[in-house]
């Protein structure tokens, strides 16, 4: 008997000191016992809970499932479920319930014994993760929409970059075709002379008469012009393909300097009066989402071109610093354009804010750039003075694991 009482006292101490809530119900679902942790969880005292139906402490939408669980306990079935409790202050507590039937000495089920765990913090974290994932998805969608819009703008802007060399090639082909006819006539004439057994002593005179040397020189010049035009077309198409490519693998190592060059080839047209000063440092491969970084570069360089009204100077420099704490790639873009006021500078990252005219800017460029850089643990700093220009500095940490970047 003494041993039983000692054990009974020990069990009560364990139950009372448990960090989880202990809730005992009779066969009708009426509370017969709650420990301190259970009371703290809902803000009620034991006297306020004992003798009260369990359902009174549950939101209406959870009562049916709870009643079903109690019924199952009375049939001898154990249950685990998630639910909510109403706190005395009006709030809600997310809980995990693990319950078993209570059986007396005669083997009769007399109620339920439930262990209640407060999972509110876990649920809040899950909700935050869902919201972050949704935000990330929206950011990616917005980035993709911007990329497609930029691609449409780029494609329209590059049409003349392709049409001009194409017109040169077409013109050259027409020119060469005319001279080929001259060669055909010369060859037939020469063949006839030989066929008739006549002398070709005046062959040089024939060459001069048909202006063969001039035709050869002219055709070589046209072929050279056509080759340059075709090279330009290939350059534009390759750059456009690189820019428009979506990341299949998601994360890969890229050459930032090469990406800047590709972006410049897409943006800079032959009729722009722009002086591009480039000072590229030696950079290590950078682990990133390539098309996202390309889009950042496109937005920033396009902004610089617009700021100088497509005539002026843009200086681009890159370098890397290596320290024990962190290795960083720096990208600096400076223009001598119109610049921005301090008031405007405060709003540049606000979505839908644009310094361009109606219909000229979506107002999402720098907001999107900041989002992409945040995703890569990078930073952007903008310094600007009206009528003097703007300096943009990007910092991209190099030593990040693949997990960090995802």
Secondary structure, DSSP 8 states (H G I E B T S, - for coil): -HHHHHHHHHHHHHHHH-SSEEEEEETTSBEEEE-HHHHHHHT--HHHHTTSBGGGGS-HHHHHHHHHHHHHHHTT--EEEEEEEE-TTS-EEEEEEEEEEEE-TTS-EEEEEEEEEE-HHHHHHHHHHHHHHHHHHHHHHHHHHHHHHHHHHHHHHHHHHHHHHHHHHHHHHHHHHHHHHHHHHHHHHHHHHHHTT---TTHHHHHHHHTHHHHHHHHHHHHHHHHHHHHHHHHHHHHHHHHH---SSS-EEE-HHHHHHHHHHHH--TT-EEEEEEEE-----EEE-HHHHHHHHHHHHHHHHHHTTTEEEEEEEEEEEE-SS-EEEEEEEEE-S----HHHHTTTTSTT--SS-TTT--S-HHHHHHHHHHHTT-EEEEEEETTTEEEEEEEEES---HHHH-
